[in-house]
């Protein structure tokens, strides 16, 4: 074992390994904290957009009910009470007026285009909410992988540090150094190949 891995017992090699593991652990810890912060930010944005979308949806429902009532009263009073009919026509929303123009005055105007126009804001906010929640989930995954990197690097650091306490001729020193090096390499693999890169 000493012939192949004896160089791992050297003070410089072991010191370098400890330094690299310390830096890698710190980087993974910092980036994990940043990922958690981004996750929290996008979860808050998602909740805000979801709440705003729900409010817009309720507002659109109220507008639909008012438009429906205004249309019915306008239509019923066209022949018998033109002044009353004109009053209700003055309360038409742009969406209702466009629907009547599109479908004709005798057809019920609340068609798919009317609904799409009325619920545009709510749907846009819900899409924003879905996007934000999706990003929050991605940052959650990234944070989890960075926690794994930090765990592996910290384990390697503990092994290398323990090895440095043993005598230079000890086989255990070489073994602890080797396991520390393996942990460092595994941590690098996880960092570069398993931690997701998120494009916002």
C-alpha positions in Angstrom: 0.0 0.0 0.0 2.8 2.4 0.8 4.4 1.8 -2.6 1.3 2.9 -4.5 -0.2 5.4 -2.2 2.7 6.4 0.0 2.8 9.9 -1.4 -0.6 10.6 0.3 1.2 10.5 3.7 3.3 13.6 2.8 2.6 16.7 4.8 2.2 18.9 1.6 -0.2 16.5 -0.1 -2.3 16.0 3.0 -2.3 19.8 3.7 -3.3 20.5 0.2 -6.1 17.9 0.3 -7.4 19.4 3.6 -7.3 22.9 2.1 -9.1 21.8 -1.1 -11.7 19.9 0.9 -12.2 23.0 3.2 -12.7 25.3 0.3 -15.0 22.9 -1.6 -17.1 22.5 1.6 -17.4 26.2 2.0 -18.4 26.8 -1.6 -21.0 24.0 -1.5 -22.4 25.5 1.7 -22.6 29.0 0.3 -24.2 27.9 -2.9 -26.6 25.7 -1.1 -27.7 28.7 1.1 -28.1 30.8 -2.1 -30.2 28.1 -3.7 -32.4 28.0 -0.6 -32.8 31.7 -0.8 -33.8 31.6 -4.4 -36.2 28.8 -3.7 -37.8 30.9 -1.0 -38.0 33.9 -3.3 -39.7 32.0 -6.1 -42.2 30.3 -3.7 -43.2 33.7 -2.4 -43.6 35.1 -5.9 -45.6 32.0 -6.9 -47.9 32.4 -3.9 -48.3 36.1 -4.7 -49.2 35.5 -8.3 -51.5 32.7 -7.3 -53.4 34.9 -4.9 -53.5 37.8 -7.4 -54.8 35.3 -10.1 -57.5 34.1 -7.8 -58.5 37.7 -7.0 -58.6 38.5 -10.8 -60.7 35.3 -11.4 -63.3 36.4 -8.8 -63.4 39.9 -10.3 -63.9 38.4 -13.7 -66.7 36.2 -12.4 -68.4 39.3 -11.0 -68.0 41.1 -14.3 -69.5 38.2 -16.1 -72.5 38.2 -13.8 -72.9 42.0 -14.3 -72.5 41.7 -18.1 -75.1 38.9 -18.1 -77.6 41.0 -16.2 -76.9 44.1 -18.3 -77.3 42.1 -21.5 -80.6 40.5 -20.4 -82.1 43.9 -19.3 -80.8 45.6 -22.5 -82.3 42.8 -24.7 -85.6 42.6 -22.9 -86.2 46.4 -23.0 -85.0 47.1 -26.6 -88.5 47.2 -28.1 -90.6 48.4 -25.1 -88.3 50.7 -23.1 -85.6 52.1 -25.3 -84.4 54.5 -22.6 -84.0 51.7 -20.1 -82.3 49.6 -22.8 -79.9 52.4 -23.6 -79.0 52.7 -19.8 -78.0 49.1 -19.7 -76.1 49.3 -22.9 -74.1 52.2 -21.4 -73.0 49.7 -18.7 -71.6 47.2 -21.2 -68.0 46.2 -20.8 -65.7 46.3 -23.8 -65.7 42.5 -23.8 -69.5 42.3 -23.9 -69.9 45.0 -26.6 -67.3 43.1 -28.7 -69.1 39.8 -28.1 -72.5 41.3 -29.2 -70.9 42.8 -32.3 -69.3 39.5 -33.1 -72.4 37.3 -32.5 -75.2 39.6 -33.3 -77.8 41.1 -30.8 -80.1 38.0 -30.8 -77.4 35.5 -29.9 -76.2 34.9 -26.4 -72.9 36.8 -26.4 -70.9 35.0 -23.7 -68.8 32.8 -26.1 -65.3 31.4 -25.8 -63.7 34.6 -27.0 -65.6 36.6 -24.4 -64.4 34.2 -21.7 -60.8 34.3 -22.9 -60.8 38.1 -22.9 -62.4 38.3 -19.5 -60.1 35.8 -17.8 -56.8 36.9 -19.6 -55.3 38.6 -16.5 -56.2 35.7 -14.2 -54.8 33.1 -16.6 -51.6 35.2 -17.0 -51.1 35.4 -13.3 -51.7 31.7 -12.9 -49.1 31.0 -15.5 -46.6 33.3 -13.7 -47.4 31.4 -10.5 -46.7 28.0 -12.2 -43.4 29.3 -13.6 -42.4 30.6 -10.1 -43.3 27.4 -8.4 -41.4 25.4 -11.1 -38.3 27.5 -10.5 -38.7 27.1 -6.7 -38.7 23.3 -7.2 -35.6 23.5 -9.4 -33.8 25.5 -6.8 -34.9 23.0 -4.1 -33.4 20.2 -6.1 -30.2 22.2 -6.6 -30.0 22.9 -2.9 -30.5 19.2 -2.1 -27.6 18.2 -4.4 -25.4 20.9 -2.9 -26.1 19.6 0.5 -25.0 16.2 -0.7 -21.8 17.8 -2.0 -21.2 19.5 1.3 -21.8 16.3 3.2 -19.3 14.3 1.0 -16.7 17.1 1.2 -17.1 17.5 5.0 -16.7 13.7 5.4 -13.6 13.8 3.3 -12.3 16.7 5.3 -12.8 14.8 8.5 -11.0 11.8 7.2 -8.1 13.8 5.9 -7.8 15.8 9.1 -7.9 12.6 11.1 -5.2 11.1 8.9 -3.0 14.2 9.5 -3.0 13.5 13.2 -1.4 10.0 12.7 2.3 9.4 12.3 3.9 9.7 8.9 4.8 6.0 8.8 1.3 4.8 9.7 -0.7 2.8 7.2 -3.9 4.3 8.7 -2.6 7.8 7.7 -2.4 6.7 4.1 -5.8 5.0 4.3 -7.5 8.1 5.8 -5.8 10.3 3.2 -6.9 8.0 0.4 -10.5 8.0 1.6 -10.3 11.8 1.9 -9.1 12.0 -1.7 -11.8 9.6 -2.9 -14.4 11.8 -1.1 -13.0 14.9 -2.8 -13.3 13.3 -6.2 -16.8 12.0 -5.6 -17.8 15.4 -4.3 -16.5 17.0 -7.5 -18.3 14.5 -9.6 -21.6 15.2 -7.8 -21.0 19.0 -8.1 -20.2 19.0 -11.8 -22.6 16.3 -13.0 -25.5 16.1 -10.6 -26.1 19.7 -9.4 -28.6 21.2 -11.9 -27.8 24.4 -13.7 -30.8 26.7 -13.6 -31.4 29.3 -16.3 -33.8 32.0 -15.1 
